[in-house]
Amino acid sequence: MMTTGKELVLRALHFEPVERTPWVPFTGVHSARLLEQDATTYLQDASSIVRGVTLAAERTLADGVCSVFDLQVEAEVLGCRLKWSPNNPPAVASHILEEGKALADLPALAKDQGRIPLCLEATRELVRTIGDQLAVFSLLCGPFTLALHLAGQSFLTDLIENPEYAQEVLRFCSDTSCRLAAWYLETGSPVVAIVDPMTSQISPRHFRKFVAPCLEPVIATIREKGGIASLFCCGDATKNIELMMQCGPHAVAFDEQVDLALVRNLAKKHHVSFEGNMPLTTTLLFGSPLECARDAATRLDIGGKEGYILSPGCDLPFHTPLYNLEAVGRFVRFGELPQETAGFVSLEQALSAADESGEELQPVEIVPGRVFIEIVTLDSEGCAPCQYMCEAVRSVEKHYGKRLLWRETLIKSLAGIRRTQKLGVSTLPTLLINNEIVFDNLVPTREELIREIDRRLSGPQEER
C-alpha cells in the first residue's frame, strides 16, 4: 500500500526515516485567491476555508495542510480591534492593555467566543474530509506574540522596567494558548503549531527568562493530550533556535533567514524535527517554476529524509503564483523539473525589467537636522515583527515632528527587493536611520529608538 502524505509528515515529525521528504505549503490566505475571494471574506467563513485549503492541497500535491493561518484570532476575542485587509490576515490595530484595561478585566478564552467556533469547525471538517490522507496542522498565536498584541510595542520596555508585570501577562497568554491547543486537538488535528514570530526579536537572555517559561506549559499540554507540538518562529531566529528546541517541541519551523544546515545539525543533536524554509518573495513570489523547483532540490538535499519537512518560510503571500507551488509539488512527488523554455521569467530578468521601466524606490535626501528612517519588511499588515517595528517608529513621531521622515519598504514588490539589495539588508525586519542599518531583526523599545535618533540630530530634542 502506498504511503500517504499524512504518514510521511507524522514520521518526519517523530524523527523517523522516510522514503520521501514531505511537503507542507503554508497556503494561508493564499487559498482565498484560489477561490477568487479576498482574505477578509475567506477568514470569516468556515466553508470557504475548507474549500480553499482542500483545493490548495490538491493543486500543490501537499502532504500536509494548515487549517487557519491567522494569529489575531485570540487577540480579537480578548478585546483588540483588528484592521482587515483584502490580501493579508488582519492586523491588530488596538492593544487592549495599552488602552487602560487591566489584565484582570480580560476574559478567559472560551470556545464560543469570536471566530474560535469557526476555526474549530473548519479544522474539524478538514480532518473529516482529507485528514486520512493529509496531516492537518492547527495553528495558534504563541504567548509572547499574543502579549505584544494585548499590550502593544511598549511591552518590550516592560521586559526591562517592569518584569513582574510582563511575566504576569505572559502567564495569562500561556494559559490562553493551552486552552486553544486543547480544543484544536479535540477536532482530531494531530499537530498544533505554536506560531510565535516575535520571539525572533529578543535576546537569548530574554528568551530564557520570559519566553521559555510560557512556551513550555503549552508544549506540555499538547504532548499530554497525545498531540504533536511544532514551534514556529519567523524572522532571523538563529540566536534562539536551539533554545526553542530545548523547550521540548517535536519540531521547530523557521524562515529563509535561518541557515538550514545549521538547524539540521541542531535537530540531530536534540532529536527535534525541523520545517522550512523556502524564500517567500525572491523565490516563490517572483521566481520562475524552475527556480522554485531548484530551490526545493537544494533544501531537500540539505534537509535529508530524517526529521525534515519542506515548507515555505511562513504563510505564502496572497499573490504567489500557483504554478510555482505546483512546480515544487511535482518535484517533491515525482522529481520533475520544469522546462527552462516554459516562458516564465527568472527573478533577475524581472528585476532587470523593473529597472528598465523605472520601477524603483527613490532614495531620500539626508538633510542636516532631520532624520530619515526606512523599515524594510515583508509587510507590516501580515507580519508581526514588521508591524511592531513600524509601531516603534509611530511611537516617537510626535516627539520629533517634522524632523522625522519615515517609510516602509516591502520586499513583496520588485522595487522593494531592488532597494533592499542596494541597502545591503539581509534580514527582516530591518530599521535604517539615514541609510545606516541600526536595528537588524530586533524591534527596539521607544527609549532605544529615541537614543539612536538623537545621536543623529543636532540641537535640543524638545517635544514637538
C-alpha positions as CSV (number, residue, x, y, z in Angstrom):
1,M,0.0,0.0,0.0
2,M,1.3,3.5,-0.9
3,T,2.4,5.7,2.0
4,T,0.1,8.6,2.5
5,G,1.2,12.2,2.9
6,K,-0.1,12.2,6.4
7,E,2.1,9.2,7.3
8,L,5.2,10.8,5.8
9,V,4.5,14.0,7.8
10,L,3.9,12.2,11.1
11,R,7.0,10.0,10.6
12,A,9.1,13.1,9.9
13,L,7.7,14.8,13.0
14,H,8.7,11.8,15.1
15,F,12.2,12.0,13.5
16,E,11.8,8.7,11.7
17,P,13.3,8.0,8.3
18,V,11.0,8.5,5.3
19,E,11.3,7.3,1.7
20,R,10.4,10.9,0.5
21,T,10.7,14.2,2.3
22,P,7.2,15.6,2.9
23,W,6.0,18.9,1.5
24,V,3.7,21.2,3.6
25,P,2.9,24.6,1.9
26,F,1.6,27.2,4.3
27,T,-1.1,28.5,2.0
28,G,-2.9,30.7,4.5
29,V,-4.9,33.4,2.8
30,H,-3.3,32.4,-0.5
31,S,-6.1,29.8,-0.6
32,A,-8.6,32.7,-0.7
33,R,-7.2,33.7,-4.0
34,L,-7.8,30.2,-5.4
35,L,-11.5,30.8,-4.6
36,E,-11.4,34.3,-6.1
37,Q,-12.2,35.7,-2.6
38,D,-10.4,38.3,-0.5
39,A,-8.8,37.5,2.8
40,T,-11.5,39.2,4.8
41,T,-14.3,37.2,3.4
42,Y,-12.3,34.0,3.5
43,L,-11.2,34.2,7.1
44,Q,-14.8,34.7,8.3
45,D,-16.3,31.7,6.6
46,A,-15.6,28.1,7.7
47,S,-16.8,26.6,4.5
48,S,-14.5,28.8,2.4
49,I,-11.6,27.8,4.5
50,V,-12.3,24.2,4.0
51,R,-12.8,24.6,0.2
52,G,-9.7,26.8,-0.1
53,V,-7.4,24.5,1.9
54,T,-8.6,21.4,0.1
55,L,-8.1,23.0,-3.4
56,A,-4.7,24.3,-2.5
57,A,-3.7,20.8,-1.2
58,E,-4.9,19.2,-4.5
59,R,-3.1,21.7,-6.7
60,T,0.2,21.8,-4.9
61,L,0.4,18.0,-4.2
62,A,0.7,18.7,-0.5
63,D,1.4,16.1,2.2
64,G,0.0,18.3,5.0
65,V,-2.1,21.5,5.3
66,C,-2.7,24.3,7.8
67,S,-6.3,24.8,8.7
68,V,-6.5,28.6,9.7
69,F,-3.4,30.7,9.5
70,D,-4.5,33.8,11.4
71,L,-2.5,34.9,14.5
72,Q,-5.0,37.5,15.5
73,V,-8.0,35.3,16.5
74,E,-7.1,35.2,20.2
75,A,-6.4,38.9,20.4
76,E,-9.7,39.8,18.8
77,V,-11.6,37.7,21.3
78,L,-9.7,39.3,24.2
79,G,-10.7,42.8,23.1
80,C,-8.2,44.1,20.5
81,R,-9.6,45.8,17.4
82,L,-8.5,44.3,14.1
83,K,-7.7,46.1,10.8
84,W,-8.8,43.8,8.0
85,S,-7.1,43.6,4.6
86,P,-8.0,42.1,1.3
87,N,-4.7,40.4,0.7
88,N,-3.4,39.7,4.2
89,P,-4.6,38.2,7.5
90,P,-6.0,41.0,9.7
91,A,-3.5,43.1,11.8
92,V,-4.0,44.1,15.4
93,A,-5.0,47.8,15.3
94,S,-5.5,48.4,19.0
95,H,-4.0,46.9,22.2
96,I,-6.5,46.3,24.9
97,L,-4.0,46.6,27.8
98,E,-2.5,49.8,26.3
99,E,-6.0,51.3,26.3
100,G,-6.4,51.2,30.0
101,K,-7.9,47.7,30.6
102,A,-6.3,45.7,33.4
103,L,-5.2,42.2,32.9
104,A,-7.8,41.1,35.5
105,D,-10.5,42.6,33.3
106,L,-9.8,40.3,30.4
107,P,-12.0,37.2,29.9
108,A,-10.6,33.7,29.9
109,L,-10.7,32.3,26.4
110,A,-13.9,30.4,25.8
111,K,-14.9,28.0,22.9
112,D,-17.9,30.1,21.8
113,Q,-16.1,33.4,21.5
114,G,-15.3,35.4,18.4
115,R,-14.1,33.3,15.5
116,I,-12.9,30.4,17.6
117,P,-16.0,28.3,16.7
118,L,-15.3,29.0,13.0
119,C,-11.7,27.9,13.3
120,L,-12.6,24.7,15.2
121,E,-15.4,23.9,12.7
122,A,-13.1,24.4,9.7
123,T,-10.3,22.3,11.3
124,R,-12.8,19.5,12.3
125,E,-14.2,19.4,8.8
126,L,-10.7,19.3,7.2
127,V,-9.8,16.4,9.4
128,R,-13.0,14.6,8.5
129,T,-12.7,15.1,4.7
130,I,-9.0,14.9,4.0
131,G,-7.4,14.0,7.3
132,D,-7.0,10.4,6.5
133,Q,-4.6,11.2,3.6
134,L,-3.1,14.6,4.7
135,A,-1.8,15.8,8.0
136,V,-3.9,18.7,9.2
137,F,-2.0,21.3,11.2
138,S,-3.9,23.6,13.5
139,L,-2.2,27.0,14.3
140,L,-2.4,29.3,17.3
141,C,-0.7,32.5,18.3
142,G,2.2,31.9,20.6
143,P,2.2,33.5,24.1
144,F,5.0,36.1,23.5
145,T,3.4,37.4,20.3
146,L,0.0,37.4,21.9
147,A,1.4,39.5,24.8
148,L,2.6,42.1,22.2
149,H,-0.9,42.1,20.6
150,L,-2.5,42.8,24.0
151,A,0.0,45.2,25.5
152,G,1.5,46.9,22.4
153,Q,5.1,47.7,21.5
154,S,5.6,49.1,25.0
155,F,5.6,45.5,26.3
156,L,9.2,45.3,25.2
157,T,10.0,48.1,27.7
158,D,8.1,46.2,30.3
159,L,10.5,43.3,29.9
160,I,13.2,45.6,31.3
161,E,11.5,48.0,33.5
162,N,8.5,46.0,34.8
163,P,9.5,42.3,34.5
164,E,7.0,41.1,37.1
165,Y,4.1,42.6,35.2
166,A,5.5,41.2,31.9
167,Q,5.6,37.7,33.4
168,E,2.0,38.1,34.6
169,V,0.9,39.0,31.1
170,L,2.8,36.0,29.7
171,R,1.3,33.6,32.1
172,F,-2.2,34.7,31.0
173,C,-1.2,34.3,27.4
174,S,0.3,30.9,28.1
175,D,-3.0,29.8,29.6
176,T,-4.8,31.1,26.6
177,S,-2.6,29.1,24.3
178,C,-3.1,26.0,26.4
179,R,-6.9,26.3,26.1
180,L,-6.9,26.7,22.4
181,A,-4.4,23.9,21.8
182,A,-6.6,21.5,23.7
183,W,-9.7,22.5,21.7
184,Y,-7.8,22.0,18.4
185,L,-6.7,18.5,19.4
186,E,-10.3,17.7,20.1
187,T,-11.0,18.3,16.4
188,G,-8.7,15.4,15.5
189,S,-5.9,17.6,14.2
190,P,-2.7,15.7,15.1
191,V,-0.4,18.7,15.0
192,V,-0.6,22.0,16.8
193,A,1.8,24.7,15.6
194,I,2.6,27.4,18.1
195,V,3.4,30.4,15.9
196,D,5.4,32.9,17.9
197,P,7.2,35.2,15.5
198,M,8.1,37.9,18.0
199,T,10.5,35.6,19.7
200,S,13.0,36.2,16.9
201,Q,13.1,39.8,18.1
202,I,14.6,39.3,21.6
203,S,17.9,38.3,23.0
204,P,18.6,34.7,24.2
205,R,18.7,36.1,27.7
206,H,15.2,37.4,27.5
207,F,14.1,34.2,25.7
208,R,15.3,32.1,28.7
209,K,13.7,34.4,31.2
210,F,10.4,35.3,29.6
211,V,9.6,33.1,26.6
212,A,10.6,29.6,27.6
213,P,8.6,29.5,30.9
214,C,5.4,30.4,28.9
215,L,6.0,28.1,26.0
216,E,6.8,25.0,28.0
217,P,3.3,24.6,29.5
218,V,1.7,24.9,26.0
219,I,4.0,22.3,24.6
220,A,3.4,20.1,27.7
221,T,-0.4,20.4,27.2
222,I,-0.1,19.3,23.6
223,R,2.1,16.3,24.5
224,E,-0.1,15.2,27.4
225,K,-3.1,15.1,25.2
226,G,-1.3,13.0,22.6
227,G,-0.7,15.7,20.1
228,I,2.4,16.8,18.2
229,A,3.8,20.3,19.0
230,S,5.6,22.4,16.4
231,L,7.2,25.7,17.4
232,F,7.2,28.2,14.6
233,C,9.2,31.5,14.6
234,C,9.8,33.7,11.5
235,G,12.5,36.3,11.3
236,D,16.1,35.6,11.9
237,A,15.6,33.3,14.9
238,T,19.2,31.9,14.6
239,K,20.2,33.1,18.1
240,N,17.2,31.4,19.7
241,I,16.7,28.3,17.5
242,E,18.5,25.9,20.0
243,L,16.6,27.5,22.9
244,M,13.4,26.8,21.0
245,M,14.4,23.1,20.7
246,Q,15.2,23.0,24.4
247,C,11.5,23.9,25.2
248,G,10.5,20.4,24.3
249,P,8.6,20.6,21.0
250,H,8.5,17.8,18.5
251,A,9.5,20.2,15.7
252,V,10.7,23.8,15.0
253,A,9.8,25.7,11.9
254,F,11.7,28.8,10.6
255,D,12.1,31.0,7.6
256,E,14.8,31.7,5.0
257,Q,16.8,33.9,7.3
258,V,18.0,30.9,9.3
259,D,20.6,28.6,7.8
260,L,19.0,25.2,7.1
261,A,22.2,23.2,7.6
262,L,22.7,24.8,11.0
263,V,19.2,23.8,12.1
264,R,19.7,20.3,10.7
265,N,22.8,19.8,12.8
266,L,21.0,21.1,15.9
267,A,18.0,19.0,15.1
268,K,20.1,15.8,15.1
269,K,21.7,16.8,18.4
270,H,18.3,17.4,20.1
271,H,16.2,14.9,18.1
272,V,13.8,17.6,17.2
273,S,12.3,17.7,13.7
274,F,12.6,20.8,11.5
275,E,10.4,22.5,8.9
276,G,11.4,25.2,6.4
277,N,12.4,27.4,4.8
278,M,11.8,28.3,1.1
279,P,12.1,32.1,0.4
280,L,8.7,33.7,0.2
281,T,9.3,36.5,-2.2
282,T,12.6,36.1,-4.0
283,T,11.8,32.5,-4.9
284,L,8.1,31.6,-4.5
285,L,6.5,35.0,-5.3
286,F,8.9,36.4,-8.0
287,G,10.9,33.4,-9.2
288,S,10.2,31.1,-12.1
289,P,8.9,27.5,-11.7
290,L,12.3,26.2,-12.5
291,E,13.9,28.4,-9.8
292,C,11.4,27.2,-7.3
293,A,12.0,23.5,-8.1
294,R,15.7,24.0,-8.0
295,D,15.5,25.8,-4.6
296,A,13.4,22.9,-3.3
297,A,16.0,20.4,-4.6
298,T,18.7,22.2,-2.7
299,R,16.8,22.2,0.5
300,L,15.8,18.6,0.2
301,D,19.4,17.7,-0.3
302,I,20.4,19.7,2.9
303,G,17.5,18.6,5.0
304,G,17.6,14.9,4.1
305,K,15.0,12.2,4.8
306,E,15.0,12.1,8.6
307,G,13.1,14.7,10.6
308,Y,12.8,17.3,7.8
309,I,9.6,18.8,6.2
310,L,10.0,21.1,3.2
311,S,7.8,24.2,3.6
312,P,7.8,27.9,2.9
313,G,9.3,30.2,5.5
314,C,5.9,31.4,6.5
315,D,2.4,31.7,5.2
316,L,2.5,32.5,1.5
317,P,1.9,36.0,0.1
318,F,-1.5,36.3,-1.4
319,H,-0.3,36.7,-5.0
320,T,2.2,33.8,-5.0
321,P,1.7,32.2,-8.4
322,L,0.1,28.8,-8.1
323,Y,2.3,27.4,-10.9
324,N,5.4,27.9,-8.7
325,L,3.8,25.9,-5.9
326,E,2.7,23.2,-8.4
327,A,6.3,23.0,-9.6
328,V,7.6,22.4,-6.1
329,G,4.9,19.8,-5.5
330,R,5.7,17.9,-8.7
331,F,9.4,18.0,-8.0
332,V,8.9,16.7,-4.4
333,R,6.5,14.0,-5.6
334,F,7.9,12.9,-8.9
335,G,11.4,14.5,-9.2
336,E,10.2,16.6,-12.2
337,L,11.9,19.8,-13.2
338,P,10.0,22.4,-15.3
339,Q,11.4,23.1,-18.7
340,E,13.6,26.2,-19.0
341,T,11.7,27.2,-22.1
342,A,8.4,27.3,-20.4
343,G,8.0,31.0,-21.0
344,F,8.5,32.2,-17.4
345,V,10.9,34.9,-16.4
346,S,13.5,34.5,-13.7
347,L,13.8,36.8,-10.7
348,E,16.9,38.5,-12.2
349,Q,15.0,39.1,-15.5
350,A,12.1,40.5,-13.6
351,L,14.3,42.8,-11.6
352,S,16.1,44.0,-14.8
353,A,12.8,44.7,-16.5
354,A,11.7,46.7,-13.4
355,D,14.9,48.7,-13.5
356,E,14.5,49.5,-17.2
357,S,10.9,50.6,-16.7
358,G,11.9,53.0,-13.8
359,E,10.1,50.9,-11.2
360,E,12.2,51.7,-8.2
361,L,12.0,53.3,-4.8
362,Q,13.9,56.6,-4.9
363,P,16.4,57.4,-2.1
364,V,15.5,60.2,0.2
365,E,17.9,63.1,0.6
366,I,19.5,63.2,4.1
367,V,19.2,66.8,5.4
368,P,21.1,68.1,8.5
369,G,18.8,68.5,11.5
370,R,16.4,65.8,10.2
371,V,16.4,62.0,10.1
372,F,15.1,59.6,7.6
373,I,14.0,56.2,8.9
374,E,13.4,53.3,6.5
375,I,12.0,50.0,7.7
376,V,12.5,47.0,5.3
377,T,9.7,44.5,5.9
378,L,7.8,41.6,4.4
379,D,4.6,43.5,5.1
380,S,3.6,45.1,8.4
381,E,0.0,44.2,7.7
382,G,0.7,40.5,7.8
383,C,4.0,40.1,9.7
384,A,4.0,40.7,13.5
385,P,7.7,41.6,13.8
386,C,7.3,44.0,10.9
387,Q,4.2,45.5,12.5
388,Y,5.9,46.2,15.8
389,M,9.0,47.6,14.2
390,C,6.7,50.2,12.5
391,E,4.8,50.8,15.7
392,A,8.1,51.6,17.4
393,V,8.6,54.5,14.9
394,R,5.0,55.7,15.2
395,S,5.5,55.9,19.0
396,V,8.2,58.6,18.5
397,E,6.6,60.6,15.7
398,K,5.1,63.3,17.9
399,H,8.5,63.6,19.7
400,Y,10.2,64.7,16.6
401,G,7.5,66.3,14.4
402,K,8.8,67.4,11.0
403,R,12.4,66.4,11.9
404,L,11.4,62.8,11.3
405,L,10.5,61.3,7.9
406,W,10.0,57.5,7.5
407,R,8.7,54.9,5.1
408,E,8.1,51.2,5.0
409,T,9.8,49.3,2.1
410,L,8.1,46.0,1.4
411,I,10.0,43.2,-0.3
412,K,6.7,42.0,-1.8
413,S,7.5,44.2,-4.8
414,L,10.3,44.1,-7.3
415,A,11.2,47.7,-6.4
416,G,11.4,46.8,-2.8
417,I,13.7,43.8,-3.5
418,R,16.0,46.0,-5.6
419,R,16.0,48.7,-2.9
420,T,16.8,46.1,-0.3
421,Q,19.7,44.8,-2.3
422,K,21.1,48.4,-2.7
423,L,20.9,49.0,1.1
424,G,22.7,45.7,1.9
425,V,19.8,44.5,4.0
426,S,19.8,40.7,4.5
427,T,17.3,40.1,7.4
428,L,13.7,41.3,8.1
429,P,12.6,43.5,9.6
430,T,15.5,45.9,9.5
431,L,15.3,49.6,10.6
432,L,17.8,52.1,9.0
433,I,18.4,55.6,10.0
434,N,19.9,57.9,7.3
435,N,20.5,54.7,5.2
436,E,22.5,53.1,8.0
437,I,21.3,49.8,9.4
438,V,20.6,50.4,13.1
439,F,18.2,47.7,14.3
440,D,18.6,44.4,12.4
441,N,15.9,41.9,13.2
442,L,15.5,43.4,16.7
443,V,12.5,45.6,17.5
444,P,13.7,48.5,19.6
445,T,12.0,49.9,22.7
446,R,10.8,53.5,22.4
447,E,13.8,54.6,24.5
448,E,16.3,52.8,22.4
449,L,15.0,54.3,19.2
450,I,15.0,57.8,20.6
451,R,18.6,57.4,21.7
452,E,19.6,56.3,18.2
453,I,17.7,59.2,16.5
454,D,19.1,61.8,19.0
455,R,22.7,60.6,18.1
456,R,22.0,61.7,14.5
457,L,20.4,65.1,15.3
458,S,22.0,68.3,16.4
459,G,20.4,70.7,18.9
460,P,18.0,70.2,21.8
461,Q,15.4,67.4,21.5
462,E,12.4,69.3,22.7
463,E,8.9,67.7,22.5
464,R,7.2,68.6,19.2
